[in-house]
C-alpha cells in the first residue's frame, strides 16, 4: 500500500480500524506507523469487538478524502489495483465500483470449489433482488465517493456488511 501511486495525483489517506483484535495487530500497526511516519496513517480502536461492518462504518465516519476504498488487512486484494477501481470514477462512468475475484487479468487467490459455487448462487440471487449485474457480491473491494457513503443509512454491524 505504501508504494502505490494513485493516478491523477490523488493523495492517499490511510485509516486503520482495529475491531478488538488481541492477536498482536495493535503492536504491528504501531510499529509500522512508527517506521513510516510520512504515510500519516490514522489509527482508531473500537471499544470492543463490534464487527467488520461497524469497523467499516467507523472508517467511513473518519475519512476526509473524496473517495473511499475498503481494503481488508489480510491483503487478499492487491493495493496496486486501486487505480483499476479509480479509473471508471475518474472517467465519469461510475460513482461506485465493485471489484471482482472472477474478472480481470490479475492473479487472485484460489477459491475452493464449493465456495465458488455458493458465491455464484448468492451473487445471482443478489443480482435478481437488486437488479444488478455483479460478478462477485462478496468482494471486499468497494470504491465509493465519500459523500455518497456518508449519506447512506448503514445498519449492518457484522460481516453481513460485505454482500451489500
DODRENKE-125923 format. One record per atom (N, C-alpha, C): residue number from 1; x, y, z; atom name. Coordinates in nm, 2 decimals. Layout:
N
+-----+--------+--------+--------+------+
:   n :     px :     py :     pz : atom :
+-----+--------+--------+--------+------+
: NUM :      X :      Y :      Z :   CA :
...
+-----+--------+--------+--------+------+
***
This chain:
164
+-----+--------+--------+--------+------+
:   n :     px :     py :     pz : atom :
+-----+--------+--------+--------+------+
:   1 :   0.08 :  -0.12 :   0.00 :    N :
:   1 :   0.00 :   0.00 :   0.00 :   CA :
:   1 :   0.09 :   0.13 :   0.00 :    C :
:   2 :   0.20 :   0.12 :   0.07 :    N :
:   2 :   0.29 :   0.23 :   0.09 :   CA :
:   2 :   0.34 :   0.28 :  -0.05 :    C :
:   3 :   0.37 :   0.19 :  -0.14 :    N :
:   3 :   0.44 :   0.22 :  -0.26 :   CA :
:   3 :   0.34 :   0.25 :  -0.38 :    C :
:   4 :   0.21 :   0.23 :  -0.36 :    N :
:   4 :   0.11 :   0.26 :  -0.46 :   CA :
:   4 :   0.10 :   0.41 :  -0.49 :    C :
:   5 :   0.11 :   0.45 :  -0.61 :    N :
:   5 :   0.09 :   0.59 :  -0.65 :   CA :
:   5 :  -0.04 :   0.59 :  -0.73 :    C :
:   6 :  -0.13 :   0.68 :  -0.68 :    N :
:   6 :  -0.26 :   0.69 :  -0.75 :   CA :
:   6 :  -0.25 :   0.79 :  -0.86 :    C :
:   7 :  -0.32 :   0.75 :  -0.97 :    N :
:   7 :  -0.33 :   0.83 :  -1.09 :   CA :
:   7 :  -0.40 :   0.97 :  -1.05 :    C :
:   8 :  -0.38 :   1.07 :  -1.14 :    N :
:   8 :  -0.45 :   1.20 :  -1.12 :   CA :
:   8 :  -0.40 :   1.27 :  -1.00 :    C :
:   9 :  -0.28 :   1.23 :  -0.95 :    N :
:   9 :  -0.22 :   1.29 :  -0.83 :   CA :
:   9 :  -0.31 :   1.29 :  -0.71 :    C :
:  10 :  -0.39 :   1.18 :  -0.70 :    N :
:  10 :  -0.48 :   1.17 :  -0.58 :   CA :
:  10 :  -0.40 :   1.13 :  -0.46 :    C :
:  11 :  -0.42 :   1.20 :  -0.35 :    N :
:  11 :  -0.35 :   1.17 :  -0.23 :   CA :
:  11 :  -0.42 :   1.06 :  -0.15 :    C :
:  12 :  -0.34 :   0.97 :  -0.09 :    N :
:  12 :  -0.40 :   0.87 :  -0.01 :   CA :
:  12 :  -0.41 :   0.91 :   0.13 :    C :
:  13 :  -0.52 :   0.86 :   0.19 :    N :
:  13 :  -0.54 :   0.88 :   0.33 :   CA :
:  13 :  -0.57 :   0.73 :   0.38 :    C :
:  14 :  -0.48 :   0.69 :   0.47 :    N :
:  14 :  -0.49 :   0.55 :   0.52 :   CA :
:  14 :  -0.55 :   0.55 :   0.66 :    C :
:  15 :  -0.66 :   0.49 :   0.67 :    N :
:  15 :  -0.73 :   0.47 :   0.80 :   CA :
:  15 :  -0.73 :   0.33 :   0.84 :    C :
:  16 :  -0.69 :   0.30 :   0.96 :    N :
:  16 :  -0.69 :   0.16 :   1.01 :   CA :
:  16 :  -0.78 :   0.16 :   1.13 :    C :
:  17 :  -0.88 :   0.06 :   1.13 :    N :
:  17 :  -0.97 :   0.05 :   1.24 :   CA :
:  17 :  -0.95 :  -0.09 :   1.30 :    C :
:  18 :  -0.90 :  -0.09 :   1.43 :    N :
:  18 :  -0.89 :  -0.22 :   1.50 :   CA :
:  18 :  -1.02 :  -0.25 :   1.57 :    C :
:  19 :  -1.08 :  -0.36 :   1.54 :    N :
:  19 :  -1.21 :  -0.40 :   1.59 :   CA :
:  19 :  -1.19 :  -0.50 :   1.71 :    C :
:  20 :  -1.11 :  -0.47 :   1.81 :    N :
:  20 :  -1.09 :  -0.55 :   1.92 :   CA :
:  20 :  -1.00 :  -0.67 :   1.90 :    C :
:  21 :  -0.91 :  -0.66 :   1.81 :    N :
:  21 :  -0.81 :  -0.77 :   1.78 :   CA :
:  21 :  -0.72 :  -0.78 :   1.90 :    C :
:  22 :  -0.69 :  -0.90 :   1.94 :    N :
:  22 :  -0.60 :  -0.93 :   2.05 :   CA :
:  22 :  -0.48 :  -1.01 :   2.01 :    C :
:  23 :  -0.45 :  -1.02 :   1.88 :    N :
:  23 :  -0.35 :  -1.11 :   1.83 :   CA :
:  23 :  -0.22 :  -1.04 :   1.80 :    C :
:  24 :  -0.19 :  -0.92 :   1.85 :    N :
:  24 :  -0.07 :  -0.85 :   1.82 :   CA :
:  24 :  -0.09 :  -0.75 :   1.70 :    C :
:  25 :  -0.21 :  -0.74 :   1.65 :    N :
:  25 :  -0.23 :  -0.64 :   1.55 :   CA :
:  25 :  -0.20 :  -0.50 :   1.59 :    C :
:  26 :  -0.24 :  -0.46 :   1.71 :    N :
:  26 :  -0.21 :  -0.32 :   1.75 :   CA :
:  26 :  -0.06 :  -0.29 :   1.75 :    C :
:  27 :   0.01 :  -0.38 :   1.81 :    N :
:  27 :   0.16 :  -0.36 :   1.82 :   CA :
:  27 :   0.22 :  -0.36 :   1.67 :    C :
:  28 :   0.17 :  -0.44 :   1.59 :    N :
:  28 :   0.22 :  -0.45 :   1.45 :   CA :
:  28 :   0.19 :  -0.32 :   1.38 :    C :
:  29 :   0.07 :  -0.27 :   1.39 :    N :
:  29 :   0.03 :  -0.14 :   1.33 :   CA :
:  29 :   0.11 :  -0.02 :   1.39 :    C :
:  30 :   0.13 :  -0.02 :   1.52 :    N :
:  30 :   0.20 :   0.09 :   1.58 :   CA :
:  30 :   0.35 :   0.09 :   1.53 :    C :
:  31 :   0.41 :  -0.03 :   1.52 :    N :
:  31 :   0.55 :  -0.05 :   1.47 :   CA :
:  31 :   0.56 :   0.01 :   1.33 :    C :
:  32 :   0.46 :  -0.03 :   1.25 :    N :
:  32 :   0.46 :   0.01 :   1.11 :   CA :
:  32 :   0.44 :   0.16 :   1.10 :    C :
:  33 :   0.35 :   0.22 :   1.18 :    N :
:  33 :   0.33 :   0.36 :   1.18 :   CA :
:  33 :   0.46 :   0.44 :   1.22 :    C :
:  34 :   0.53 :   0.39 :   1.32 :    N :
:  34 :   0.65 :   0.45 :   1.37 :   CA :
:  34 :   0.76 :   0.44 :   1.26 :    C :
:  35 :   0.76 :   0.33 :   1.18 :    N :
:  35 :   0.86 :   0.32 :   1.08 :   CA :
:  35 :   0.83 :   0.39 :   0.95 :    C :
:  36 :   0.70 :   0.44 :   0.94 :    N :
:  36 :   0.66 :   0.50 :   0.82 :   CA :
:  36 :   0.57 :   0.63 :   0.85 :    C :
:  37 :   0.63 :   0.72 :   0.92 :    N :
:  37 :   0.56 :   0.84 :   0.97 :   CA :
:  37 :   0.50 :   0.93 :   0.85 :    C :
:  38 :   0.57 :   0.92 :   0.74 :    N :
:  38 :   0.53 :   1.01 :   0.63 :   CA :
:  38 :   0.40 :   0.96 :   0.57 :    C :
:  39 :   0.35 :   0.84 :   0.60 :    N :
:  39 :   0.22 :   0.79 :   0.55 :   CA :
:  39 :   0.11 :   0.86 :   0.62 :    C :
:  40 :   0.13 :   0.91 :   0.73 :    N :
:  40 :   0.02 :   0.98 :   0.80 :   CA :
:  40 :  -0.10 :   0.89 :   0.83 :    C :
:  41 :  -0.07 :   0.76 :   0.87 :    N :
:  41 :  -0.18 :   0.67 :   0.90 :   CA :
:  41 :  -0.26 :   0.71 :   1.02 :    C :
:  42 :  -0.39 :   0.70 :   1.01 :    N :
:  42 :  -0.48 :   0.74 :   1.12 :   CA :
:  42 :  -0.53 :   0.60 :   1.17 :    C :
:  43 :  -0.50 :   0.58 :   1.30 :    N :
:  43 :  -0.54 :   0.45 :   1.36 :   CA :
:  43 :  -0.64 :   0.47 :   1.47 :    C :
:  44 :  -0.75 :   0.39 :   1.46 :    N :
:  44 :  -0.86 :   0.40 :   1.55 :   CA :
:  44 :  -0.89 :   0.26 :   1.61 :    C :
:  45 :  -0.93 :   0.26 :   1.74 :    N :
:  45 :  -0.96 :   0.14 :   1.80 :   CA :
:  45 :  -1.11 :   0.14 :   1.85 :    C :
:  46 :  -1.18 :   0.04 :   1.81 :    N :
:  46 :  -1.32 :   0.02 :   1.86 :   CA :
:  46 :  -1.31 :  -0.01 :   2.01 :    C :
:  47 :  -1.41 :   0.03 :   2.09 :    N :
:  47 :  -1.40 :   0.00 :   2.24 :   CA :
:  47 :  -1.41 :  -0.15 :   2.27 :    C :
:  48 :  -1.46 :  -0.23 :   2.17 :    N :
:  48 :  -1.47 :  -0.37 :   2.19 :   CA :
:  48 :  -1.50 :  -0.43 :   2.05 :    C :
:  49 :  -1.49 :  -0.56 :   2.03 :    N :
:  49 :  -1.52 :  -0.62 :   1.90 :   CA :
:  49 :  -1.67 :  -0.59 :   1.87 :    C :
:  50 :  -1.69 :  -0.52 :   1.76 :    N :
:  50 :  -1.82 :  -0.48 :   1.72 :   CA :
:  50 :  -1.86 :  -0.53 :   1.59 :    C :
:  51 :  -1.77 :  -0.59 :   1.51 :    N :
:  51 :  -1.80 :  -0.65 :   1.38 :   CA :
:  51 :  -1.73 :  -0.57 :   1.27 :    C :
:  52 :  -1.71 :  -0.64 :   1.16 :    N :
:  52 :  -1.65 :  -0.58 :   1.04 :   CA :
:  52 :  -1.73 :  -0.46 :   0.99 :    C :
:  53 :  -1.86 :  -0.48 :   0.99 :    N :
:  53 :  -1.94 :  -0.37 :   0.94 :   CA :
:  53 :  -1.93 :  -0.24 :   1.02 :    C :
:  54 :  -1.92 :  -0.26 :   1.16 :    N :
:  54 :  -1.90 :  -0.15 :   1.25 :   CA :
:  54 :  -1.77 :  -0.08 :   1.22 :    C :
:  55 :  -1.67 :  -0.16 :   1.20 :    N :
:  55 :  -1.53 :  -0.11 :   1.17 :   CA :
:  55 :  -1.53 :  -0.03 :   1.04 :    C :
:  56 :  -1.61 :  -0.07 :   0.94 :    N :
:  56 :  -1.62 :   0.00 :   0.82 :   CA :
:  56 :  -1.69 :   0.13 :   0.84 :    C :
:  57 :  -1.80 :   0.12 :   0.91 :    N :
:  57 :  -1.88 :   0.24 :   0.95 :   CA :
:  57 :  -1.78 :   0.35 :   1.01 :    C :
:  58 :  -1.70 :   0.30 :   1.10 :    N :
:  58 :  -1.61 :   0.40 :   1.17 :   CA :
:  58 :  -1.51 :   0.46 :   1.07 :    C :
:  59 :  -1.46 :   0.37 :   0.98 :    N :
:  59 :  -1.36 :   0.42 :   0.88 :   CA :
:  59 :  -1.43 :   0.53 :   0.79 :    C :
:  60 :  -1.56 :   0.50 :   0.75 :    N :
:  60 :  -1.63 :   0.60 :   0.67 :   CA :
:  60 :  -1.65 :   0.73 :   0.74 :    C :
:  61 :  -1.68 :   0.72 :   0.87 :    N :
:  61 :  -1.70 :   0.84 :   0.95 :   CA :
:  61 :  -1.57 :   0.93 :   0.96 :    C :
:  62 :  -1.46 :   0.86 :   0.98 :    N :
:  62 :  -1.33 :   0.92 :   1.00 :   CA :
:  62 :  -1.27 :   0.98 :   0.87 :    C :
:  63 :  -1.31 :   0.92 :   0.75 :    N :
:  63 :  -1.25 :   0.96 :   0.63 :   CA :
:  63 :  -1.27 :   1.10 :   0.59 :    C :
:  64 :  -1.17 :   1.17 :   0.53 :    N :
:  64 :  -1.18 :   1.31 :   0.49 :   CA :
:  64 :  -1.16 :   1.32 :   0.34 :    C :
:  65 :  -1.12 :   1.21 :   0.27 :    N :
:  65 :  -1.10 :   1.22 :   0.13 :   CA :
:  65 :  -1.23 :   1.22 :   0.05 :    C :
:  66 :  -1.21 :   1.23 :  -0.08 :    N :
:  66 :  -1.32 :   1.24 :  -0.18 :   CA :
:  66 :  -1.37 :   1.10 :  -0.21 :    C :
:  67 :  -1.29 :   1.00 :  -0.21 :    N :
:  67 :  -1.33 :   0.86 :  -0.24 :   CA :
:  67 :  -1.29 :   0.77 :  -0.13 :    C :
:  68 :  -1.36 :   0.66 :  -0.11 :    N :
:  68 :  -1.33 :   0.56 :  -0.01 :   CA :
:  68 :  -1.30 :   0.42 :  -0.08 :    C :
:  69 :  -1.20 :   0.35 :  -0.04 :    N :
:  69 :  -1.18 :   0.22 :  -0.08 :   CA :
:  69 :  -1.17 :   0.13 :   0.04 :    C :
:  70 :  -1.24 :   0.02 :   0.04 :    N :
:  70 :  -1.23 :  -0.08 :   0.15 :   CA :
:  70 :  -1.12 :  -0.17 :   0.12 :    C :
:  71 :  -1.03 :  -0.19 :   0.21 :    N :
:  71 :  -0.92 :  -0.28 :   0.19 :   CA :
:  71 :  -0.90 :  -0.36 :   0.32 :    C :
:  72 :  -0.93 :  -0.49 :   0.32 :    N :
:  72 :  -0.91 :  -0.58 :   0.44 :   CA :
:  72 :  -0.76 :  -0.59 :   0.47 :    C :
:  73 :  -0.74 :  -0.61 :   0.60 :    N :
:  73 :  -0.60 :  -0.61 :   0.65 :   CA :
:  73 :  -0.53 :  -0.74 :   0.60 :    C :
:  74 :  -0.60 :  -0.84 :   0.55 :    N :
:  74 :  -0.53 :  -0.96 :   0.51 :   CA :
:  74 :  -0.47 :  -0.95 :   0.37 :    C :
:  75 :  -0.49 :  -0.84 :   0.31 :    N :
:  75 :  -0.44 :  -0.81 :   0.17 :   CA :
:  75 :  -0.47 :  -0.92 :   0.07 :    C :
:  76 :  -0.59 :  -0.97 :   0.08 :    N :
:  76 :  -0.64 :  -1.07 :  -0.02 :   CA :
:  76 :  -0.63 :  -1.00 :  -0.16 :    C :
:  77 :  -0.66 :  -0.87 :  -0.16 :    N :
:  77 :  -0.66 :  -0.79 :  -0.28 :   CA :
:  77 :  -0.53 :  -0.71 :  -0.29 :    C :
:  78 :  -0.48 :  -0.69 :  -0.40 :    N :
:  78 :  -0.35 :  -0.62 :  -0.42 :   CA :
:  78 :  -0.38 :  -0.47 :  -0.43 :    C :
:  79 :  -0.32 :  -0.39 :  -0.34 :    N :
:  79 :  -0.34 :  -0.24 :  -0.34 :   CA :
:  79 :  -0.29 :  -0.18 :  -0.48 :    C :
:  80 :  -0.21 :  -0.25 :  -0.56 :    N :
:  80 :  -0.17 :  -0.20 :  -0.69 :   CA :
:  80 :  -0.29 :  -0.19 :  -0.78 :    C :
:  81 :  -0.41 :  -0.25 :  -0.74 :    N :
:  81 :  -0.53 :  -0.24 :  -0.82 :   CA :
:  81 :  -0.62 :  -0.12 :  -0.79 :    C :
:  82 :  -0.58 :  -0.04 :  -0.70 :    N :
:  82 :  -0.65 :   0.08 :  -0.66 :   CA :
:  82 :  -0.69 :   0.17 :  -0.79 :    C :
:  83 :  -0.59 :   0.18 :  -0.87 :    N :
:  83 :  -0.61 :   0.26 :  -0.99 :   CA :
:  83 :  -0.71 :   0.20 :  -1.09 :    C :
:  84 :  -0.72 :   0.07 :  -1.09 :    N :
:  84 :  -0.82 :   0.00 :  -1.17 :   CA :
:  84 :  -0.96 :   0.03 :  -1.11 :    C :
:  85 :  -0.97 :   0.05 :  -0.98 :    N :
:  85 :  -1.10 :   0.09 :  -0.92 :   CA :
:  85 :  -1.13 :   0.24 :  -0.95 :    C :
:  86 :  -1.03 :   0.32 :  -0.94 :    N :
:  86 :  -1.05 :   0.46 :  -0.96 :   CA :
:  86 :  -1.08 :   0.50 :  -1.10 :    C :
:  87 :  -1.03 :   0.43 :  -1.20 :    N :
:  87 :  -1.04 :   0.47 :  -1.34 :   CA :
:  87 :  -1.19 :   0.50 :  -1.38 :    C :
:  88 :  -1.28 :   0.41 :  -1.36 :    N :
:  88 :  -1.42 :   0.43 :  -1.40 :   CA :
:  88 :  -1.48 :   0.56 :  -1.34 :    C :
:  89 :  -1.44 :   0.59 :  -1.21 :    N :
:  89 :  -1.49 :   0.71 :  -1.15 :   CA :
:  89 :  -1.43 :   0.83 :  -1.21 :    C :
:  90 :  -1.30 :   0.83 :  -1.22 :    N :
:  90 :  -1.23 :   0.94 :  -1.28 :   CA :
:  90 :  -1.27 :   0.97 :  -1.42 :    C :
:  91 :  -1.31 :   0.87 :  -1.49 :    N :
:  91 :  -1.35 :   0.88 :  -1.63 :   CA :
:  91 :  -1.50 :   0.92 :  -1.64 :    C :
:  92 :  -1.57 :   0.93 :  -1.53 :    N :
:  92 :  -1.71 :   0.98 :  -1.53 :   CA :
:  92 :  -1.81 :   0.87 :  -1.56 :    C :
:  93 :  -1.77 :   0.74 :  -1.55 :    N :
:  93 :  -1.86 :   0.63 :  -1.58 :   CA :
:  93 :  -1.93 :   0.57 :  -1.45 :    C :
:  94 :  -1.88 :   0.61 :  -1.33 :    N :
:  94 :  -1.94 :   0.55 :  -1.21 :   CA :
:  94 :  -1.92 :   0.63 :  -1.09 :    C :
:  95 :  -2.00 :   0.62 :  -0.99 :    N :
:  95 :  -1.99 :   0.68 :  -0.86 :   CA :
:  95 :  -1.95 :   0.57 :  -0.76 :    C :
:  96 :  -1.97 :   0.44 :  -0.79 :    N :
:  96 :  -1.94 :   0.33 :  -0.71 :   CA :
:  96 :  -1.88 :   0.22 :  -0.80 :    C :
:  97 :  -1.77 :   0.16 :  -0.75 :    N :
:  97 :  -1.71 :   0.05 :  -0.83 :   CA :
:  97 :  -1.69 :  -0.07 :  -0.73 :    C :
:  98 :  -1.73 :  -0.19 :  -0.78 :    N :
:  98 :  -1.71 :  -0.31 :  -0.70 :   CA :
:  98 :  -1.60 :  -0.39 :  -0.77 :    C :
:  99 :  -1.51 :  -0.45 :  -0.70 :    N :
:  99 :  -1.41 :  -0.53 :  -0.75 :   CA :
:  99 :  -1.47 :  -0.67 :  -0.77 :    C :
: 100 :  -1.39 :  -0.76 :  -0.83 :    N :
: 100 :  -1.44 :  -0.90 :  -0.86 :   CA :
: 100 :  -1.32 :  -0.99 :  -0.86 :    C :
: 101 :  -1.33 :  -1.10 :  -0.80 :    N :
: 101 :  -1.23 :  -1.20 :  -0.80 :   CA :
: 101 :  -1.24 :  -1.29 :  -0.92 :    C :
: 102 :  -1.34 :  -1.27 :  -1.00 :    N :
: 102 :  -1.37 :  -1.36 :  -1.12 :   CA :
: 102 :  -1.35 :  -1.29 :  -1.25 :    C :
: 103 :  -1.30 :  -1.16 :  -1.25 :    N :
: 103 :  -1.28 :  -1.09 :  -1.37 :   CA :
: 103 :  -1.14 :  -1.03 :  -1.37 :    C :
: 104 :  -1.09 :  -0.99 :  -1.48 :    N :
: 104 :  -0.96 :  -0.92 :  -1.49 :   CA :
: 104 :  -0.85 :  -1.01 :  -1.53 :    C :
: 105 :  -0.74 :  -0.95 :  -1.54 :    N :
: 105 :  -0.62 :  -1.03 :  -1.58 :   CA :
: 105 :  -0.52 :  -1.05 :  -1.47 :    C :
: 106 :  -0.54 :  -1.00 :  -1.35 :    N :
: 106 :  -0.45 :  -1.02 :  -1.24 :   CA :
: 106 :  -0.48 :  -1.15 :  -1.17 :    C :
: 107 :  -0.37 :  -1.22 :  -1.12 :    N :
: 107 :  -0.40 :  -1.34 :  -1.05 :   CA :
: 107 :  -0.47 :  -1.31 :  -0.92 :    C :
: 108 :  -0.56 :  -1.40 :  -0.87 :    N :
: 108 :  -0.63 :  -1.38 :  -0.75 :   CA :
: 108 :  -0.62 :  -1.51 :  -0.67 :    C :
: 109 :  -0.65 :  -1.50 :  -0.54 :    N :
: 109 :  -0.64 :  -1.61 :  -0.45 :   CA :
: 109 :  -0.74 :  -1.72 :  -0.50 :    C :
: 110 :  -0.70 :  -1.84 :  -0.49 :    N :
: 110 :  -0.78 :  -1.96 :  -0.54 :   CA :
: 110 :  -0.89 :  -1.98 :  -0.44 :    C :
: 111 :  -1.01 :  -1.99 :  -0.49 :    N :
: 111 :  -1.13 :  -2.02 :  -0.41 :   CA :
: 111 :  -1.16 :  -2.17 :  -0.42 :    C :
: 112 :  -1.20 :  -2.23 :  -0.31 :    N :
: 112 :  -1.24 :  -2.37 :  -0.30 :   CA :
: 112 :  -1.37 :  -2.39 :  -0.39 :    C :
: 113 :  -1.38 :  -2.50 :  -0.45 :    N :
: 113 :  -1.49 :  -2.53 :  -0.55 :   CA :
: 113 :  -1.63 :  -2.50 :  -0.49 :    C :
: 114 :  -1.66 :  -2.55 :  -0.37 :    N :
: 114 :  -1.79 :  -2.52 :  -0.32 :   CA :
: 114 :  -1.81 :  -2.38 :  -0.28 :    C :
: 115 :  -1.71 :  -2.31 :  -0.24 :    N :
: 115 :  -1.72 :  -2.17 :  -0.21 :   CA :
: 115 :  -1.75 :  -2.09 :  -0.33 :    C :
: 116 :  -1.69 :  -2.13 :  -0.44 :    N :
: 116 :  -1.72 :  -2.05 :  -0.57 :   CA :
: 116 :  -1.86 :  -2.08 :  -0.62 :    C :
: 117 :  -1.91 :  -2.21 :  -0.60 :    N :
: 117 :  -2.04 :  -2.24 :  -0.64 :   CA :
: 117 :  -2.14 :  -2.16 :  -0.55 :    C :
: 118 :  -2.12 :  -2.16 :  -0.42 :    N :
: 118 :  -2.20 :  -2.08 :  -0.33 :   CA :
: 118 :  -2.20 :  -1.93 :  -0.36 :    C :
: 119 :  -2.08 :  -1.88 :  -0.40 :    N :
: 119 :  -2.07 :  -1.74 :  -0.43 :   CA :
: 119 :  -2.15 :  -1.71 :  -0.56 :    C :
: 120 :  -2.14 :  -1.79 :  -0.66 :    N :
: 120 :  -2.22 :  -1.77 :  -0.78 :   CA :
: 120 :  -2.37 :  -1.77 :  -0.76 :    C :
: 121 :  -2.41 :  -1.87 :  -0.67 :    N :
: 121 :  -2.55 :  -1.87 :  -0.64 :   CA :
: 121 :  -2.60 :  -1.75 :  -0.57 :    C :
: 122 :  -2.52 :  -1.70 :  -0.46 :    N :
: 122 :  -2.56 :  -1.59 :  -0.39 :   CA :
: 122 :  -2.55 :  -1.46 :  -0.47 :    C :
: 123 :  -2.45 :  -1.45 :  -0.56 :    N :
: 123 :  -2.44 :  -1.34 :  -0.65 :   CA :
: 123 :  -2.56 :  -1.33 :  -0.74 :    C :
: 124 :  -2.60 :  -1.44 :  -0.80 :    N :
: 124 :  -2.71 :  -1.44 :  -0.89 :   CA :
: 124 :  -2.84 :  -1.40 :  -0.81 :    C :
: 125 :  -2.86 :  -1.45 :  -0.69 :    N :
: 125 :  -2.97 :  -1.41 :  -0.61 :   CA :
: 125 :  -2.97 :  -1.26 :  -0.58 :    C :
: 126 :  -2.86 :  -1.22 :  -0.54 :    N :
: 126 :  -2.85 :  -1.07 :  -0.50 :   CA :
: 126 :  -2.87 :  -0.99 :  -0.63 :    C :
: 127 :  -2.82 :  -1.03 :  -0.74 :    N :
: 127 :  -2.84 :  -0.95 :  -0.87 :   CA :
: 127 :  -2.99 :  -0.95 :  -0.90 :    C :
: 128 :  -3.06 :  -1.06 :  -0.88 :    N :
: 128 :  -3.21 :  -1.07 :  -0.91 :   CA :
: 128 :  -3.28 :  -0.97 :  -0.82 :    C :
: 129 :  -3.25 :  -0.97 :  -0.69 :    N :
: 129 :  -3.33 :  -0.88 :  -0.60 :   CA :
: 129 :  -3.29 :  -0.74 :  -0.61 :    C :
: 130 :  -3.17 :  -0.71 :  -0.66 :    N :
: 130 :  -3.13 :  -0.57 :  -0.66 :   CA :
: 130 :  -3.12 :  -0.51 :  -0.81 :    C :
: 131 :  -3.15 :  -0.60 :  -0.90 :    N :
: 131 :  -3.15 :  -0.56 :  -1.04 :   CA :
: 131 :  -3.01 :  -0.51 :  -1.08 :    C :
: 132 :  -2.91 :  -0.58 :  -1.04 :    N :
: 132 :  -2.77 :  -0.55 :  -1.07 :   CA :
: 132 :  -2.71 :  -0.66 :  -1.16 :    C :
: 133 :  -2.58 :  -0.64 :  -1.20 :    N :
: 133 :  -2.51 :  -0.74 :  -1.28 :   CA :
: 133 :  -2.37 :  -0.76 :  -1.22 :    C :
: 134 :  -2.36 :  -0.78 :  -1.09 :    N :
: 134 :  -2.23 :  -0.81 :  -1.03 :   CA :
: 134 :  -2.18 :  -0.95 :  -1.07 :    C :
: 135 :  -2.04 :  -0.96 :  -1.06 :    N :
: 135 :  -1.99 :  -1.10 :  -1.08 :   CA :
: 135 :  -1.94 :  -1.15 :  -0.94 :    C :
: 136 :  -1.93 :  -1.07 :  -0.84 :    N :
: 136 :  -1.88 :  -1.12 :  -0.71 :   CA :
: 136 :  -1.93 :  -1.03 :  -0.60 :    C :
: 137 :  -2.05 :  -1.07 :  -0.55 :    N :
: 137 :  -2.12 :  -0.99 :  -0.45 :   CA :
: 137 :  -2.05 :  -0.99 :  -0.32 :    C :
: 138 :  -1.96 :  -1.08 :  -0.29 :    N :
: 138 :  -1.89 :  -1.09 :  -0.17 :   CA :
: 138 :  -1.75 :  -1.02 :  -0.17 :    C :
: 139 :  -1.73 :  -0.95 :  -0.28 :    N :
: 139 :  -1.60 :  -0.88 :  -0.29 :   CA :
: 139 :  -1.57 :  -0.79 :  -0.18 :    C :
: 140 :  -1.45 :  -0.78 :  -0.13 :    N :
: 140 :  -1.40 :  -0.68 :  -0.03 :   CA :
: 140 :  -1.39 :  -0.55 :  -0.10 :    C :
: 141 :  -1.34 :  -0.54 :  -0.22 :    N :
: 141 :  -1.31 :  -0.42 :  -0.28 :   CA :
: 141 :  -1.43 :  -0.34 :  -0.32 :    C :
: 142 :  -1.45 :  -0.23 :  -0.26 :    N :
: 142 :  -1.56 :  -0.13 :  -0.30 :   CA :
: 142 :  -1.49 :   0.00 :  -0.30 :    C :
: 143 :  -1.52 :   0.08 :  -0.40 :    N :
: 143 :  -1.48 :   0.22 :  -0.41 :   CA :
: 143 :  -1.61 :   0.30 :  -0.42 :    C :
: 144 :  -1.62 :   0.40 :  -0.34 :    N :
: 144 :  -1.74 :   0.48 :  -0.35 :   CA :
: 144 :  -1.70 :   0.63 :  -0.32 :    C :
: 145 :  -1.77 :   0.72 :  -0.38 :    N :
: 145 :  -1.75 :   0.86 :  -0.34 :   CA :
: 145 :  -1.79 :   0.88 :  -0.20 :    C :
: 146 :  -1.70 :   0.95 :  -0.12 :    N :
: 146 :  -1.72 :   0.97 :   0.02 :   CA :
: 146 :  -1.86 :   1.03 :   0.05 :    C :
: 147 :  -1.90 :   1.13 :  -0.02 :    N :
: 147 :  -2.02 :   1.20 :   0.01 :   CA :
: 147 :  -2.14 :   1.10 :   0.00 :    C :
: 148 :  -2.14 :   1.01 :  -0.10 :    N :
: 148 :  -2.24 :   0.91 :  -0.11 :   CA :
: 148 :  -2.24 :   0.81 :   0.01 :    C :
: 149 :  -2.12 :   0.77 :   0.04 :    N :
: 149 :  -2.10 :   0.67 :   0.16 :   CA :
: 149 :  -2.15 :   0.73 :   0.29 :    C :
: 150 :  -2.11 :   0.86 :   0.31 :    N :
: 150 :  -2.15 :   0.92 :   0.43 :   CA :
: 150 :  -2.30 :   0.95 :   0.44 :    C :
: 151 :  -2.37 :   0.95 :   0.33 :    N :
: 151 :  -2.51 :   0.98 :   0.32 :   CA :
: 151 :  -2.60 :   0.85 :   0.34 :    C :
: 152 :  -2.53 :   0.73 :   0.33 :    N :
: 152 :  -2.61 :   0.61 :   0.34 :   CA :
: 152 :  -2.64 :   0.58 :   0.48 :    C :
: 153 :  -2.76 :   0.52 :   0.50 :    N :
: 153 :  -2.80 :   0.48 :   0.64 :   CA :
: 153 :  -2.76 :   0.33 :   0.65 :    C :
: 154 :  -2.64 :   0.31 :   0.70 :    N :
: 154 :  -2.58 :   0.18 :   0.72 :   CA :
: 154 :  -2.62 :   0.12 :   0.85 :    C :
: 155 :  -2.67 :   0.00 :   0.85 :    N :
: 155 :  -2.72 :  -0.06 :   0.98 :   CA :
: 155 :  -2.64 :  -0.19 :   1.02 :    C :
: 156 :  -2.59 :  -0.26 :   0.92 :    N :
: 156 :  -2.53 :  -0.39 :   0.94 :   CA :
: 156 :  -2.39 :  -0.37 :   1.02 :    C :
: 157 :  -2.37 :  -0.44 :   1.13 :    N :
: 157 :  -2.25 :  -0.42 :   1.21 :   CA :
: 157 :  -2.15 :  -0.54 :   1.19 :    C :
: 158 :  -2.20 :  -0.65 :   1.15 :    N :
: 158 :  -2.12 :  -0.77 :   1.15 :   CA :
: 158 :  -2.07 :  -0.79 :   1.00 :    C :
: 159 :  -2.04 :  -0.91 :   0.97 :    N :
: 159 :  -1.98 :  -0.95 :   0.84 :   CA :
: 159 :  -2.08 :  -0.94 :   0.73 :    C :
: 160 :  -2.21 :  -0.93 :   0.76 :    N :
: 160 :  -2.32 :  -0.92 :   0.67 :   CA :
: 160 :  -2.31 :  -0.79 :   0.58 :    C :
: 161 :  -2.22 :  -0.70 :   0.63 :    N :
: 161 :  -2.20 :  -0.58 :   0.55 :   CA :
: 161 :  -2.14 :  -0.61 :   0.41 :    C :
: 162 :  -2.06 :  -0.71 :   0.40 :    N :
: 162 :  -1.99 :  -0.74 :   0.28 :   CA :
: 162 :  -2.09 :  -0.76 :   0.16 :    C :
: 163 :  -2.19 :  -0.84 :   0.17 :    N :
: 163 :  -2.27 :  -0.86 :   0.05 :   CA :
: 163 :  -2.36 :  -0.74 :   0.01 :    C :
: 164 :  -2.35 :  -0.64 :   0.07 :    N :
: 164 :  -2.44 :  -0.52 :   0.04 :   CA :
: 164 :  -2.38 :  -0.44 :  -0.06 :    C :
+-----+--------+--------+--------+------+
***
